[in-house]
């Protein structure tokens, strides 16, 4: 008598999950300190690499490309763009060069399905993320004063 049409999980379900995730991210960003925003960029970078690696292993070319391009954008448009080369001196210049290299290697990893390049990028970025997280308490106290 009554028939209910239940959509199979597919594109519309993924869009809903994506929209829900986007709202959560926007909320976190709006409430975050500058230090927390950079920490979120590092977290996003490593999550994108993990998605890219998984897609690479499963042969999902589209998802691999999207994930690795996302990682490149995080590094280039987030981390690298936030550097103040003038005020940061040699450290900022060195970080800028490192970020440019990581972007190059991520692009090569994408083009060549090169997991070793992903490993290299993670190995280069992990100490920066760890150091950034280690100074979080100091940065938060400084921001309040």
ZADOLUM-258077 format. One record per atom (N, C-alpha, C): x, y, z; residue in three letters; atom name. Coordinates in nm, 2 decimals, always signed. Example, Ala and Ser with C-alpha at 12.3 -4.5 7.8 and 13.67 -1.06 7.14 Angstrom:
BEGIN
       xx       yy       zz   residuo   atomo
    +1.32    -0.57    +0.78       ALA       N
    +1.23    -0.45    +0.78       ALA      CA
    +1.32    -0.33    +0.78       ALA       C
    +1.28    -0.22    +0.71       SER       N
    +1.37    -0.11    +0.71       SER      CA
    +1.29    +0.00    +0.79       SER       C
***
This chain:
BEGIN
       xx       yy       zz   residuo   atomo
    +0.08    -0.12    +0.00       UNK       N
    +0.00    +0.00    +0.00       UNK      CA
    +0.09    +0.13    +0.00       UNK       C
    +0.17    +0.14    +0.10       UNK       N
    +0.27    +0.25    +0.10       UNK      CA
    +0.41    +0.19    +0.07       UNK       C
    +0.47    +0.26    -0.02       UNK       N
    +0.61    +0.22    -0.05       UNK      CA
    +0.70    +0.34    -0.02       UNK       C
    +0.80    +0.30    +0.06       UNK       N
    +0.90    +0.40    +0.09       UNK      CA
    +1.02    +0.38    +0.01       UNK       C
    +1.07    +0.49    -0.05       UNK       N
    +1.19    +0.48    -0.13       UNK      CA
    +1.30    +0.52    -0.04       UNK       C
    +1.39    +0.43    -0.02       UNK       N
    +1.51    +0.46    +0.06       UNK      CA
    +1.63    +0.46    -0.04       UNK       C
    +1.69    +0.58    -0.04       UNK       N
    +1.81    +0.59    -0.13       UNK      CA
    +1.92    +0.51    -0.08       UNK       C
    +1.98    +0.44    -0.17       UNK       N
    +2.10    +0.37    -0.14       UNK      CA
    +2.21    +0.47    -0.10       UNK       C
    +2.30    +0.43    -0.02       UNK       N
    +2.41    +0.52    +0.01       UNK      CA
    +2.49    +0.54    -0.12       UNK       C
    +2.50    +0.67    -0.14       UNK       N
    +2.57    +0.70    -0.27       UNK      CA
    +2.61    +0.85    -0.26       UNK       C
    +2.60    +0.91    -0.38       UNK       N
    +2.65    +1.05    -0.39       UNK      CA
    +2.57    +1.14    -0.29       UNK       C
    +2.44    +1.13    -0.28       UNK       N
    +2.37    +1.22    -0.19       UNK      CA
    +2.40    +1.20    -0.05       UNK       C
    +2.43    +1.07    -0.01       UNK       N
    +2.47    +1.05    +0.13       UNK      CA
    +2.61    +1.11    +0.16       UNK       C
    +2.69    +1.09    +0.06       UNK       N
    +2.83    +1.15    +0.07       UNK      CA
    +2.82    +1.30    +0.08       UNK       C
    +2.73    +1.36    +0.01       UNK       N
    +2.72    +1.51    +0.01       UNK      CA
    +2.67    +1.55    +0.15       UNK       C
    +2.58    +1.48    +0.21       UNK       N
    +2.53    +1.51    +0.34       UNK      CA
    +2.64    +1.50    +0.44       UNK       C
    +2.72    +1.39    +0.44       UNK       N
    +2.83    +1.37    +0.53       UNK      CA
    +2.93    +1.48    +0.51       UNK       C
    +2.96    +1.52    +0.38       UNK       N
    +3.05    +1.62    +0.36       UNK      CA
    +3.00    +1.76    +0.41       UNK       C
    +2.88    +1.79    +0.40       UNK       N
    +2.82    +1.91    +0.45       UNK      CA
    +2.83    +1.92    +0.60       UNK       C
    +2.80    +1.80    +0.66       UNK       N
    +2.81    +1.80    +0.81       UNK      CA
    +2.95    +1.82    +0.85       UNK       C
    +3.04    +1.75    +0.79       UNK       N
    +3.19    +1.77    +0.82       UNK      CA
    +3.23    +1.91    +0.80       UNK       C
    +3.18    +1.98    +0.69       UNK       N
    +3.22    +2.11    +0.66       UNK      CA
    +3.18    +2.21    +0.77       UNK       C
    +3.05    +2.19    +0.82       UNK       N
    +3.00    +2.27    +0.93       UNK      CA
    +3.09    +2.26    +1.05       UNK       C
    +3.13    +2.13    +1.08       UNK       N
    +3.21    +2.11    +1.20       UNK      CA
    +3.35    +2.17    +1.18       UNK       C
    +3.41    +2.17    +1.07       UNK       N
    +3.53    +2.23    +1.04       UNK      CA
    +3.52    +2.38    +1.06       UNK       C
    +3.42    +2.44    +1.00       UNK       N
    +3.40    +2.58    +1.01       UNK      CA
    +3.38    +2.63    +1.15       UNK       C
    +3.31    +2.55    +1.23       UNK       N
    +3.30    +2.58    +1.37       UNK      CA
    +3.43    +2.58    +1.44       UNK       C
    +3.51    +2.48    +1.42       UNK       N
    +3.64    +2.47    +1.48       UNK      CA
    +3.73    +2.58    +1.44       UNK       C
    +3.73    +2.62    +1.32       UNK       N
    +3.81    +2.73    +1.27       UNK      CA
    +3.77    +2.86    +1.33       UNK       C
    +3.64    +2.88    +1.34       UNK       N
    +3.60    +3.01    +1.39       UNK      CA
    +3.63    +3.03    +1.54       UNK       C
    +3.65    +2.92    +1.61       UNK       N
    +3.68    +2.92    +1.75       UNK      CA
    +3.83    +2.90    +1.78       UNK       C
    +3.91    +2.88    +1.68       UNK       N
    +4.05    +2.85    +1.71       UNK      CA
    +4.14    +2.97    +1.71       UNK       C
    +4.24    +2.96    +1.79       UNK       N
    +4.35    +3.06    +1.80       UNK      CA
    +4.44    +3.04    +1.68       UNK       C
    +4.52    +3.14    +1.65       UNK       N
    +4.61    +3.13    +1.54       UNK      CA
    +4.70    +3.01    +1.55       UNK       C
    +4.74    +2.98    +1.67       UNK       N
    +4.83    +2.86    +1.69       UNK      CA
    +4.75    +2.73    +1.66       UNK       C
    +4.62    +2.73    +1.70       UNK       N
    +4.54    +2.61    +1.68       UNK      CA
    +4.51    +2.60    +1.53       UNK       C
    +4.50    +2.71    +1.46       UNK       N
    +4.47    +2.70    +1.31       UNK      CA
    +4.59    +2.63    +1.24       UNK       C
    +4.71    +2.67    +1.28       UNK       N
    +4.83    +2.60    +1.21       UNK      CA
    +4.83    +2.45    +1.25       UNK       C
    +4.80    +2.42    +1.37       UNK       N
    +4.79    +2.28    +1.41       UNK      CA
    +4.69    +2.21    +1.33       UNK       C
    +4.58    +2.27    +1.30       UNK       N
    +4.47    +2.21    +1.22       UNK      CA
    +4.52    +2.19    +1.08       UNK       C
    +4.60    +2.28    +1.03       UNK       N
    +4.66    +2.26    +0.89       UNK      CA
    +4.75    +2.14    +0.89       UNK       C
    +4.84    +2.12    +0.99       UNK       N
    +4.92    +2.00    +1.00       UNK      CA
    +4.84    +1.88    +1.01       UNK       C
    +4.73    +1.88    +1.09       UNK       N
    +4.64    +1.76    +1.10       UNK      CA
    +4.58    +1.73    +0.97       UNK       C
    +4.53    +1.83    +0.90       UNK       N
    +4.47    +1.82    +0.77       UNK      CA
    +4.57    +1.76    +0.66       UNK       C
    +4.69    +1.81    +0.67       UNK       N
    +4.79    +1.76    +0.58       UNK      CA
    +4.81    +1.61    +0.60       UNK       C
    +4.83    +1.56    +0.72       UNK       N
    +4.85    +1.42    +0.74       UNK      CA
    +4.73    +1.34    +0.71       UNK       C
    +4.61    +1.39    +0.73       UNK       N
    +4.49    +1.32    +0.70       UNK      CA
    +4.48    +1.31    +0.55       UNK       C
    +4.51    +1.41    +0.47       UNK       N
    +4.51    +1.41    +0.33       UNK      CA
    +4.61    +1.31    +0.27       UNK       C
    +4.73    +1.30    +0.33       UNK       N
    +4.83    +1.20    +0.29       UNK      CA
    +4.77    +1.06    +0.31       UNK       C
    +4.71    +1.04    +0.42       UNK       N
    +4.66    +0.91    +0.45       UNK      CA
    +4.55    +0.87    +0.35       UNK       C
    +4.46    +0.97    +0.32       UNK       N
    +4.35    +0.94    +0.22       UNK      CA
    +4.42    +0.91    +0.08       UNK       C
    +4.52    +0.99    +0.05       UNK       N
    +4.59    +0.97    -0.08       UNK      CA
    +4.65    +0.83    -0.09       UNK       C
    +4.72    +0.79    +0.02       UNK       N
    +4.79    +0.66    +0.02       UNK      CA
    +4.69    +0.55    +0.01       UNK       C
    +4.58    +0.56    +0.08       UNK       N
    +4.47    +0.45    +0.08       UNK      CA
    +4.42    +0.44    -0.06       UNK       C
    +4.39    +0.56    -0.13       UNK       N
    +4.34    +0.56    -0.26       UNK      CA
    +4.44    +0.51    -0.36       UNK       C
    +4.57    +0.54    -0.34       UNK       N
    +4.67    +0.49    -0.43       UNK      CA
    +4.68    +0.34    -0.42       UNK       C
    +4.67    +0.28    -0.30       UNK       N
    +4.67    +0.14    -0.29       UNK      CA
    +4.55    +0.07    -0.35       UNK       C
    +4.44    +0.13    -0.34       UNK       N
    +4.32    +0.07    -0.39       UNK      CA
    +4.29    +0.10    -0.54       UNK       C
    +4.38    +0.18    -0.60       UNK       N
    +4.36    +0.22    -0.74       UNK      CA
    +4.26    +0.32    -0.77       UNK       C
    +4.22    +0.40    -0.67       UNK       N
    +4.12    +0.50    -0.69       UNK      CA
    +4.19    +0.63    -0.73       UNK       C
    +4.20    +0.65    -0.86       UNK       N
    +4.28    +0.76    -0.91       UNK      CA
    +4.22    +0.89    -0.87       UNK       C
    +4.09    +0.90    -0.88       UNK       N
    +4.02    +1.03    -0.86       UNK      CA
    +4.04    +1.07    -0.71       UNK       C
    +4.02    +0.98    -0.62       UNK       N
    +4.03    +1.02    -0.48       UNK      CA
    +4.18    +1.04    -0.44       UNK       C
    +4.27    +0.97    -0.50       UNK       N
    +4.41    +0.99    -0.48       UNK      CA
    +4.45    +1.13    -0.52       UNK       C
    +4.41    +1.17    -0.64       UNK       N
    +4.44    +1.30    -0.69       UNK      CA
    +4.38    +1.41    -0.60       UNK       C
    +4.25    +1.40    -0.56       UNK       N
    +4.19    +1.50    -0.48       UNK      CA
    +4.26    +1.51    -0.35       UNK       C
    +4.29    +1.40    -0.29       UNK       N
    +4.36    +1.40    -0.15       UNK      CA
    +4.50    +1.46    -0.16       UNK       C
    +4.57    +1.43    -0.26       UNK       N
    +4.71    +1.48    -0.27       UNK      CA
    +4.71    +1.63    -0.31       UNK       C
    +4.62    +1.67    -0.40       UNK       N
    +4.60    +1.81    -0.43       UNK      CA
    +4.56    +1.89    -0.31       UNK       C
    +4.48    +1.83    -0.22       UNK       N
    +4.44    +1.89    -0.10       UNK      CA
    +4.56    +1.91    -0.01       UNK       C
    +4.64    +1.81    +0.00       UNK       N
    +4.77    +1.82    +0.08       UNK      CA
    +4.86    +1.93    +0.03       UNK       C
    +4.87    +1.94    -0.10       UNK       N
    +4.95    +2.05    -0.16       UNK      CA
    +4.90    +2.18    -0.13       UNK       C
    +4.76    +2.20    -0.14       UNK       N
    +4.70    +2.33    -0.11       UNK      CA
    +4.72    +2.36    +0.04       UNK       C
    +4.71    +2.27    +0.13       UNK       N
    +4.73    +2.30    +0.27       UNK      CA
    +4.87    +2.35    +0.29       UNK       C
    +4.97    +2.29    +0.23       UNK       N
    +5.11    +2.33    +0.25       UNK      CA
    +5.13    +2.47    +0.18       UNK       C
    +5.09    +2.48    +0.05       UNK       N
    +5.12    +2.60    -0.02       UNK      CA
    +5.03    +2.72    +0.02       UNK       C
    +4.90    +2.70    +0.03       UNK       N
    +4.81    +2.81    +0.05       UNK      CA
    +4.79    +2.83    +0.20       UNK       C
    +4.82    +2.74    +0.28       UNK       N
    +4.81    +2.75    +0.43       UNK      CA
    +4.94    +2.78    +0.50       UNK       C
    +5.02    +2.68    +0.50       UNK       N
    +5.14    +2.69    +0.58       UNK      CA
    +5.24    +2.78    +0.52       UNK       C
    +5.27    +2.77    +0.39       UNK       N
    +5.37    +2.85    +0.32       UNK      CA
    +5.32    +3.00    +0.31       UNK       C
    +5.20    +3.01    +0.28       UNK       N
    +5.14    +3.15    +0.26       UNK      CA
    +5.14    +3.23    +0.39       UNK       C
    +5.14    +3.16    +0.50       UNK       N
    +5.13    +3.23    +0.63       UNK      CA
    +5.27    +3.27    +0.68       UNK       C
    +5.37    +3.23    +0.62       UNK       N
    +5.50    +3.27    +0.66       UNK      CA
    +5.53    +3.42    +0.63       UNK       C
    +5.59    +3.49    +0.72       UNK       N
    +5.64    +3.62    +0.71       UNK      CA
    +5.79    +3.62    +0.68       UNK       C
    +5.82    +3.62    +0.56       UNK       N
    +5.97    +3.61    +0.52       UNK      CA
    +6.05    +3.72    +0.58       UNK       C
    +5.99    +3.84    +0.57       UNK       N
    +6.07    +3.96    +0.62       UNK      CA
    +6.10    +3.95    +0.77       UNK       C
    +5.99    +3.92    +0.85       UNK       N
    +6.01    +3.92    +1.00       UNK      CA
    +6.07    +3.78    +1.04       UNK       C
    +6.05    +3.68    +0.96       UNK       N
    +6.09    +3.55    +1.00       UNK      CA
    +6.23    +3.51    +0.97       UNK       C
    +6.29    +3.60    +0.88       UNK       N
    +6.43    +3.58    +0.85       UNK      CA
    +6.46    +3.44    +0.78       UNK       C
    +6.58    +3.39    +0.82       UNK       N
    +6.63    +3.26    +0.76       UNK      CA
    +6.54    +3.15    +0.79       UNK       C
    +6.48    +3.14    +0.91       UNK       N
    +6.39    +3.03    +0.95       UNK      CA
    +6.27    +3.03    +0.85       UNK       C
    +6.21    +3.15    +0.83       UNK       N
    +6.10    +3.15    +0.74       UNK      CA
    +6.13    +3.12    +0.60       UNK       C
    +6.25    +3.16    +0.55       UNK       N
    +6.30    +3.13    +0.42       UNK      CA
    +6.32    +2.98    +0.41       UNK       C
    +6.38    +2.92    +0.51       UNK       N
    +6.41    +2.78    +0.50       UNK      CA
    +6.28    +2.70    +0.50       UNK       C
    +6.18    +2.74    +0.58       UNK       N
    +6.05    +2.67    +0.58       UNK      CA
    +5.98    +2.69    +0.45       UNK       C
    +5.99    +2.81    +0.39       UNK       N
    +5.93    +2.83    +0.26       UNK      CA
    +5.99    +2.73    +0.15       UNK       C
    +6.12    +2.72    +0.16       UNK       N
    +6.19    +2.63    +0.06       UNK      CA
    +6.15    +2.48    +0.09       UNK       C
    +6.14    +2.44    +0.22       UNK       N
    +6.09    +2.31    +0.25       UNK      CA
    +5.95    +2.28    +0.20       UNK       C
    +5.86    +2.38    +0.22       UNK       N
    +5.73    +2.37    +0.18       UNK      CA
    +5.72    +2.35    +0.03       UNK       C
    +5.80    +2.43    -0.04       UNK       N
    +5.80    +2.42    -0.19       UNK      CA
    +5.85    +2.28    -0.23       UNK       C
    +5.94    +2.23    -0.16       UNK       N
    +5.99    +2.09    -0.20       UNK      CA
    +5.89    +1.99    -0.17       UNK       C
    +5.82    +2.00    -0.05       UNK       N
    +5.71    +1.90    -0.02       UNK      CA
    +5.60    +1.91    -0.12       UNK       C
    +5.57    +2.03    -0.17       UNK       N
    +5.46    +2.04    -0.27       UNK      CA
    +5.51    +1.97    -0.40       UNK       C
    +5.63    +1.98    -0.44       UNK       N
    +5.69    +1.92    -0.56       UNK      CA
    +5.68    +1.77    -0.54       UNK       C
    +5.73    +1.72    -0.43       UNK       N
    +5.73    +1.57    -0.40       UNK      CA
    +5.58    +1.51    -0.40       UNK       C
    +5.49    +1.59    -0.34       UNK       N
    +5.35    +1.54    -0.34       UNK      CA
    +5.30    +1.53    -0.49       UNK       C
    +5.33    +1.63    -0.57       UNK       N
    +5.29    +1.63    -0.71       UNK      CA
    +5.35    +1.51    -0.78       UNK       C
    +5.48    +1.48    -0.75       UNK       N
    +5.54    +1.37    -0.82       UNK      CA
    +5.48    +1.24    -0.77       UNK       C
    +5.45    +1.23    -0.64       UNK       N
    +5.39    +1.11    -0.58       UNK      CA
    +5.25    +1.08    -0.65       UNK       C
    +5.18    +1.19    -0.67       UNK       N
    +5.05    +1.18    -0.74       UNK      CA
    +5.07    +1.13    -0.88       UNK       C
    +5.16    +1.19    -0.96       UNK       N
    +5.18    +1.15    -1.10       UNK      CA
    +5.23    +1.01    -1.11       UNK       C
    +5.32    +0.97    -1.02       UNK       N
    +5.39    +0.84    -1.03       UNK      CA
    +5.34    +0.73    -0.94       UNK       C
    +5.24    +0.75    -0.87       UNK       N
    +5.19    +0.66    -0.77       UNK      CA
    +5.31    +0.61    -0.68       UNK       C
    +5.37    +0.71    -0.62       UNK       N
    +5.50    +0.69    -0.55       UNK      CA
    +5.48    +0.70    -0.40       UNK       C
    +5.46    +0.59    -0.33       UNK       N
    +5.44    +0.59    -0.19       UNK      CA
    +5.56    +0.63    -0.11       UNK       C
    +5.68    +0.61    -0.17       UNK       N
    +5.80    +0.65    -0.10       UNK      CA
    +5.81    +0.80    -0.10       UNK       C
    +5.76    +0.87    -0.20       UNK       N
    +5.75    +1.02    -0.19       UNK      CA
    +5.66    +1.06    -0.08       UNK       C
    +5.55    +0.99    -0.06       UNK       N
    +5.45    +1.02    +0.05       UNK      CA
    +5.52    +1.00    +0.18       UNK       C
    +5.60    +0.90    +0.19       UNK       N
    +5.67    +0.87    +0.32       UNK      CA
    +5.77    +0.98    +0.34       UNK       C
    +5.84    +1.03    +0.24       UNK       N
    +5.94    +1.14    +0.25       UNK      CA
    +5.87    +1.26    +0.30       UNK       C
    +5.76    +1.30    +0.24       UNK       N
    +5.68    +1.42    +0.28       UNK      CA
    +5.64    +1.41    +0.43       UNK       C
    +5.59    +1.29    +0.47       UNK       N
    +5.55    +1.28    +0.61       UNK      CA
    +5.67    +1.29    +0.70       UNK       C
    +5.78    +1.23    +0.66       UNK       N
    +5.90    +1.24    +0.74       UNK      CA
    +5.95    +1.38    +0.75       UNK       C
    +5.94    +1.46    +0.65       UNK       N
    +5.98    +1.60    +0.65       UNK      CA
    +5.89    +1.69    +0.74       UNK       C
    +5.76    +1.66    +0.73       UNK       N
    +5.66    +1.74    +0.80       UNK      CA
    +5.64    +1.70    +0.95       UNK       C
    +5.66    +1.58    +0.98       UNK       N
    +5.63    +1.53    +1.12       UNK      CA
    +5.71    +1.61    +1.23       UNK       C
    +5.84    +1.64    +1.21       UNK       N
    +5.91    +1.71    +1.31       UNK      CA
    +5.85    +1.85    +1.33       UNK       C
    +5.81    +1.91    +1.22       UNK       N
    +5.75    +2.05    +1.23       UNK      CA
    +5.62    +2.04    +1.31       UNK       C
    +5.53    +1.94    +1.27       UNK       N
    +5.41    +1.93    +1.35       UNK      CA
    +5.43    +1.90    +1.49       UNK       C
    +5.53    +1.81    +1.52       UNK       N
    +5.56    +1.78    +1.66       UNK      CA
    +5.61    +1.90    +1.74       UNK       C
    +5.70    +1.98    +1.68       UNK       N
    +5.75    +2.10    +1.74       UNK      CA
    +5.64    +2.20    +1.76       UNK       C
    +5.55    +2.21    +1.66       UNK       N
    +5.44    +2.31    +1.68       UNK      CA
    +5.35    +2.27    +1.79       UNK       C
    +5.32    +2.14    +1.80       UNK       N
    +5.23    +2.09    +1.91       UNK      CA
    +5.30    +2.11    +2.04       UNK       C
    +5.43    +2.09    +2.05       UNK       N
    +5.51    +2.10    +2.17       UNK      CA
    +5.50    +2.24    +2.23       UNK       C
    +5.49    +2.34    +2.15       UNK       N
    +5.49    +2.48    +2.20       UNK      CA
    +5.35    +2.54    +2.22       UNK       C
    +5.25    +2.45    +2.21       UNK       N
    +5.11    +2.50    +2.21       UNK      CA
    +5.08    +2.57    +2.35       UNK       C
    +5.12    +2.51    +2.46       UNK       N
    +5.09    +2.58    +2.59       UNK      CA
    +5.16    +2.71    +2.60       UNK       C
    +5.28    +2.73    +2.55       UNK       N
    +5.35    +2.86    +2.55       UNK      CA
    +5.28    +2.96    +2.46       UNK       C
    +5.24    +2.91    +2.34       UNK       N
    +5.17    +3.00    +2.25       UNK      CA
    +5.04    +3.05    +2.30       UNK       C
    +4.96    +2.96    +2.37       UNK       N
    +4.83    +3.00    +2.42       UNK      CA
    +4.85    +3.10    +2.54       UNK       C
    +4.95    +3.08    +2.62       UNK       N
    +4.97    +3.18    +2.73       UNK      CA
    +5.01    +3.31    +2.67       UNK       C
    +5.10    +3.31    +2.57       UNK       N
    +5.15    +3.43    +2.51       UNK      CA
    +5.03    +3.51    +2.44       UNK       C
    +4.94    +3.44    +2.38       UNK       N
    +4.83    +3.50    +2.31       UNK      CA
    +4.74    +3.57    +2.41       UNK       C
    +4.72    +3.52    +2.54       UNK       N
    +4.64    +3.58    +2.64       UNK      CA
    +4.70    +3.70    +2.70       UNK       C
    +4.83    +3.71    +2.70       UNK       N
    +4.90    +3.83    +2.76       UNK      CA
    +4.92    +3.94    +2.67       UNK       C
***
